[in-house]
Amino acid sequence: MNIVILLGAPGSGKGTVAARLASADPKLQHVSSGDLLRGAVAQGTPAGVEAKAFMEAGKLVPDGLIARMIADRVASAPSDSTMLLDGFPRNLAQADILDKTARESGAKISAAVLIDVPDEIIFDRIAGRRTCPKCKAGYHVKNLPPKKEGICDVCGTALVQRKDDNPETVKDRLAVYHSQTEPLVKHYSAAGLLRTVDGNGAADAIAEAFRMAMA
Ligand code: AMP
């Protein structure tokens, strides 16, 4: 099994790119740490109860909590698949955990692809972001609107805005990104795994650039 890590700030488009690529290729599996955690919070599992306050404050949840969820997904992935890992690792300690998880399950980290977007564009993007709570499809009120306002094209559910997409929390999430997650860019560059794609522009073009970069 192959693992491709998606790197980039919150709002850089990691989830959109991964979902697009996965929907076009059954061998690609999109695993989003944020979606796993939001699912656990919604279900009220012990992990979800523990994670909730961290997430609402824009802080990282404890490493062990999210690492266990990711390890389960890696262990149960088909051996001929490629996992698009979105949102994990988020710091150097998690990168070490992922190396160990991959080794233990015979998976190979084949690339870490950074979607590069300046902070000033991130704010605008996140403010307009809407998600389908049922099928997780992502939209943007200006850049990627659904056909019918406020309704998911895929499953017809009313779209929602994430609680942590408000300006104050976004500021905190960006600060966490720069201090804790950005060092991963150097880390994967030193390992010879880093590729960078420009995250400005149309979603289709970015997804295609990403697909080429991870090949
Ligand atoms: P995301 O959807 O990736 O922006 O994640 C939403 C929130 O979930 C983050 O702000 C964190 O609180 C939490 N989270 C997601 N992934 C991780 C991770 N790898 N480590 C710690 N917390 C995470």
Boltz pocket constraint, residues with backbone or C-beta under 6 A from the ligand:
constraints:
  - pocket:
      binder: B
      contacts: [[A, 10], [A, 33], [A, 34], [A, 35], [A, 37], [A, 51], [A, 54], [A, 55], [A, 56], [A, 58], [A, 59], [A, 60], [A, 61], [A, 62], [A, 63], [A, 66], [A, 86], [A, 87], [A, 88], [A, 89], [A, 90], [A, 94], [A, 164], [A, 173]]
      max_distance: 6.0
